[in-house]
Amino acid sequence: MRLKVTVKYFGSVKGDTGTDREFLTLDEGFTVTQTISLLKEKHEGLRNRKGQILFALNQSYSSGDARINDGDELALFPVVSGG
C-alpha cells in the first residue's frame, strides 16, 4: 500500500528546502527516521545542515521509529534556543 504524507518545513529548515511544504508518496512501513533520510537525499540543504532537525508527527513530538500512516503530517523545524 502506498501512503500519502504532507511534509511541512519551518524556520531555517524551510530555507534549506526552498519550500514550506511538499507531498510524498511512501511505501507502507516507513518510519519518521526513514522519511527524514529520504528527504535529506532529495534536498541538498538538509544534507548540509549543521544543526539538528526536530520533528513532529501530526502536531505531536514523536520518536524516530514512529511509523508513518496514510494522511499523516510530518513537520520539520530547527532547534531553537534562547537565554
Buried (B, 14 or more C-beta within 10 A) or exposed (E): EEBEBEBBBBEBBBEBBEEEEBEBEBEEEBBBEBBBBBBBEEBEBBEEBEEEBBBBBEEEEBEEEBBBEEEBEBBBBBEEEEE
